[in-house]
Amino acid sequence: MQDQVVSAAEANRSFSKLLRAARNGQRITITSHGEPVAVLGPIAEDAEKKARADAAWARMKERWAKTEPVTIGPWTREDIYDEVTR
């Protein structure tokens, strides 16, 4: 399926047709005075990105659950500022 380019005026006249095309997987670039200003397309891409991000987050949580915490010492705020000012 090839991407489509339409003017804003044409998009306004045939919005329902363009929505059907987007639902069917087509991406439509809308132009104003010859310059691209918007893209109308299927939302499935965003859902796929969210699914990949959710899966990555789940893998990260699993990794954190298996990783031992690193203890670097019982520092106080004063200890940290004393080190910086020396």
C-alpha positions in Angstrom: 0.0 0.0 0.0 1.5 3.3 -1.1 1.4 6.4 1.1 -0.9 9.2 -0.1 -0.3 12.9 -0.1 -3.3 15.3 -0.1 -3.8 19.0 0.3 -5.7 20.2 3.4 -8.6 21.3 1.2 -8.8 17.8 -0.3 -8.5 16.2 3.2 -11.4 18.4 4.3 -13.6 17.3 1.4 -12.8 13.6 1.7 -12.1 13.1 5.4 -14.3 10.0 5.7 -12.6 8.3 2.8 -9.1 9.1 4.3 -10.2 7.7 7.6 -11.2 4.5 6.0 -7.8 4.4 4.2 -6.0 5.0 7.5 -8.0 2.2 9.2 -6.8 -0.1 6.4 -3.2 0.7 7.1 -2.5 3.6 4.8 -0.6 6.7 5.9 -1.8 10.0 4.4 0.4 13.1 4.5 -1.7 16.3 4.6 -0.1 19.4 3.1 -0.8 23.1 3.3 0.6 25.3 0.5 2.7 22.3 -0.6 4.3 21.8 2.8 3.6 18.6 4.8 1.8 19.6 8.1 0.3 16.4 9.4 0.1 12.6 8.9 -3.0 10.6 9.2 -2.4 6.9 9.8 -3.3 3.8 11.6 -3.1 3.8 15.3 -1.8 0.3 15.4 1.8 1.6 15.2 1.4 3.4 18.5 -0.1 0.3 20.0 2.8 -1.8 18.8 5.3 0.7 20.2 3.5 0.6 23.6 3.5 -3.2 23.6 7.3 -3.2 22.9 7.9 -0.6 25.6 5.8 -2.6 28.1 7.7 -5.8 27.2 11.0 -3.9 27.7 9.8 -2.6 31.1 8.8 -6.1 32.2 12.3 -7.4 31.2 13.9 -4.6 33.2 11.8 -5.4 36.3 12.8 -9.1 36.0 16.5 -8.1 35.8 16.2 -5.8 38.8 14.5 -8.6 40.8 17.5 -10.8 40.2 20.2 -8.2 40.8 21.7 -7.8 44.3 21.6 -4.2 45.5 25.0 -2.4 45.8 25.6 -1.0 49.2 28.1 1.9 49.1 28.0 2.8 52.8 25.9 4.6 55.4 26.5 8.2 54.3 24.8 11.2 55.7 24.1 14.4 53.9 26.8 16.0 56.0 29.4 13.4 54.9 28.7 14.0 51.3 29.0 17.8 51.6 32.1 17.5 53.8 33.8 15.5 51.0 32.9 18.1 48.3 34.2 21.1 50.4 37.6 19.6 51.2 
